[in-house]
Amino acid sequence: MSEIEVPESHPRYESLLTRHRIEDGVDRGITSRQGLIAQGRGEAFDYLLGEETIPSANEAERAAAAHLLLAENPVLSVNGNVAALVPGEIVELARVTGATLEVNLFNRTEERIKAIATHLREYGADEVNGLTADARIPGLNHERAKVDSDGIYAADVVLVPLEDGDRAEALAAMDKTEIVIDLNPRSRSAQAASVPIVDNIIRAVPNVTTHARELADAPASTLQEHIDGFDRSAALEAAEKRIRQGV
Ligand code: PTJ
């Protein structure tokens, strides 16, 4: 038996586990209730995608790893769904790529930021940013614009999983290299991203980490080749084709 008392051989195991983690996140004050709706939306896209990492997503995940390794100041943005679904995995990705973790919420409350930071520390994070919030993303209304001046504001590469479209567009407008994880290839976040990863975060984050481990000792020229070889429009098209046609 697993953490949800369902055998791992159950055909819907991953999906049930994901739901359980989101529910648990809401109960613990980590995930917002809107996070439940976002999860339902994601599940529908994932079902149509075949609940697997398609080849174009794997390429995006490799390009994302290369960007994070080449970055001077990479930041992984964590919201309530990310903290509930992949707490250990996002901490591990930060460790392997040398990135900083920053809690950045759509429905921002100080209590939830603190609860998420504590949760991530329980999973091994040394430092979690997001509470200082001494800078603003230009072009966004007050609460959602708050970031740390030495964190997301100063980042050259930022990973924003399950992001709301407005903020993804505003971050892209700041000329950052934006890596988005979103199961909807038509979402404004995926459309705004330099690297859109159309995959379930449950599979995507560990796979970016696997690529980062493999590329850790590669020269900068090899990392740059992976970045230059990635075609964001082709990746979005391939994901949409898979969802619409099942091929
Ligand atoms: O914790 P907060 O306050 O920052 O709020 C987080 C949510 C996710 C509630 C907030 O950012 C939000 O409302 O997001 P949206 O606009 O619902 O967008 C979420 C996107 O993530 C949608 O396009 C979903 O299809 C997608 N999504 C949902 N679950 C997953 C996912 N993508 C990848 N993996 C998932 N498990």
Boltz pocket constraint, residues with backbone or C-beta under 6 A from the ligand:
constraints:
  - pocket:
      binder: B
      contacts: [[A, 30], [A, 31], [A, 32], [A, 34], [A, 35], [A, 36], [A, 37], [A, 38], [A, 39], [A, 40], [A, 41], [A, 42], [A, 43], [A, 45], [A, 79], [A, 80], [A, 81], [A, 85], [A, 104], [A, 105], [A, 106], [A, 107], [A, 108], [A, 162], [A, 163], [A, 164], [A, 165], [A, 181], [A, 182], [A, 183], [A, 184], [A, 187], [A, 199], [A, 200], [A, 201], [A, 202]]
      max_distance: 6.0
